[in-house]
Amino acid sequence: MTASKLFEPYKLGALTLSNRAVMAPLTRNRALADLVPNPLAVDYYGQRASAGLLITEASQVSQQGQGYQDTPGIYSEEQIAGWRKVTDRVHERGGKIFLQLWHVGRVSHTSLQENGQAPVAPSAVRAKGKTFVGGTFADVSEPRALTLDEIPGIIESFKRGSANSIAAGFDGVEIHGANGYLLDQFAKDGANKRTDAYGGSIENRAKLMLEVSKAVAAEVGAERTGIRLSPVTPANDISDSNPQPLFDHIVDHLSALKLVYIHVIEGATGGPRDNAPFDYDGLRKRFKGTYIANNGYDFKLATEQLAANKADLIAFGKLFISNPDLVERLKAGAPLNDFDKATFYGGGAKGYVDYPTLAESKAPVA
């Protein structure tokens, strides 16, 4: 076994995590009936309960917040009940699990919106990108700008989603403030062209993300509230002309709110870590809580970053898809299963709950 801080326990708020490996939120598009997690989801998360912390796939806080087909929600009684089965299984196996709260904003399609309405956004600026609807990829629809009097309803939907998450048995929630979705769209000037109190200056553009964070923390407790950020990702056609001062400001205020963690995508989501200059070490120093590092991490990089105190926890994505017992495999220096990209989005058990554990595969230990 290779020595690594990755396998050490960690105190996250009131929780004690069994190790420092986090399963990143991973959209899988398998909530087929009423956008409720199904029995396969119970197995999927239960299989991965040996992660120090599981963060669920992004789950929309309202119908308006949905951007892709078959993604689970957290706004109906049926969804709460479906998620309760997931949390019960994870807890039975000794795991800890947060739900990721999501509003996609402009990254949606009229076919998913109530009465075929336009998706909402900070400004009526269409993203150059695709969404997944009707079993295929389609261009995102033209959005409309949210009015000032609609913004309290957005904040309320996140607050309600957080309360529903705790009712479903989750240990906490992660606000999705990354990857070009609604809160990221408000924060970044590539998507936000407003001239009112939510546009223009860094302070104004950051306001919605911080108001949502404050409302969620007030509802469920700051020690049960984390947030995901992606300062320089180009995902979903998002951009900002000067991200460093923007995210310095955001993180200073998140730290003041005493959120339990920031979960930072370093670089381009699912792509190069060095796509744009950014001082992640500075961000870590500004935040008094836990720093979860994400993007392109393997065991070697995770071990190095933890040893250098550049992160507290490390999030792994695709490796957890194909290795339900990832922590055990890394600890044993064992081979990892390859993932099948063709089964990432949509479908059934194949490529979801049928990846073998080390014991099942009887793979030789390196």
SULPE-V713155 format. One record per run of one state. SS is the DSSP state (2 for helix, 1 for strand, 0 for the rest). FROM is the first residue (numbers start at 1). TO is the last residue. If there is no record, write none. Layout:
ss=SS from=FROM to=TO
ss=SS from=FROM to=TO
This chain:
ss=0 from=1 to=4
ss=2 from=5 to=7
ss=0 from=8 to=9
ss=1 from=10 to=12
ss=0 from=13 to=14
ss=1 from=15 to=17
ss=0 from=18 to=20
ss=1 from=21 to=23
ss=0 from=24 to=38
ss=2 from=39 to=47
ss=0 from=48 to=52
ss=1 from=53 to=60
ss=0 from=61 to=62
ss=2 from=63 to=65
ss=0 from=66 to=72
ss=1 from=73 to=73
ss=0 from=74 to=76
ss=2 from=77 to=92
ss=0 from=93 to=96
ss=1 from=97 to=102
ss=0 from=103 to=109
ss=2 from=110 to=112
ss=0 from=113 to=113
ss=2 from=114 to=116
ss=0 from=117 to=119
ss=1 from=120 to=121
ss=0 from=122 to=129
ss=1 from=130 to=133
ss=0 from=134 to=135
ss=1 from=136 to=139
ss=0 from=140 to=143
ss=1 from=144 to=145
ss=0 from=146 to=147
ss=2 from=148 to=167
ss=0 from=168 to=171
ss=1 from=172 to=176
ss=0 from=177 to=181
ss=2 from=182 to=187
ss=0 from=188 to=201
ss=2 from=202 to=220
ss=0 from=221 to=221
ss=2 from=222 to=224
ss=1 from=225 to=229
ss=0 from=230 to=234
ss=2 from=235 to=237
ss=0 from=238 to=242
ss=2 from=243 to=256
ss=0 from=257 to=260
ss=1 from=261 to=265
ss=0 from=266 to=279
ss=2 from=280 to=286
ss=0 from=287 to=289
ss=1 from=290 to=294
ss=0 from=295 to=298
ss=2 from=299 to=307
ss=0 from=308 to=312
ss=1 from=313 to=316
ss=0 from=317 to=317
ss=2 from=318 to=322
ss=0 from=323 to=325
ss=2 from=326 to=332
ss=0 from=333 to=333
ss=1 from=334 to=334
ss=0 from=335 to=340
ss=2 from=341 to=343
ss=0 from=344 to=357
ss=2 from=358 to=361
ss=0 from=362 to=364
ss=1 from=365 to=365
ss=0 from=366 to=366
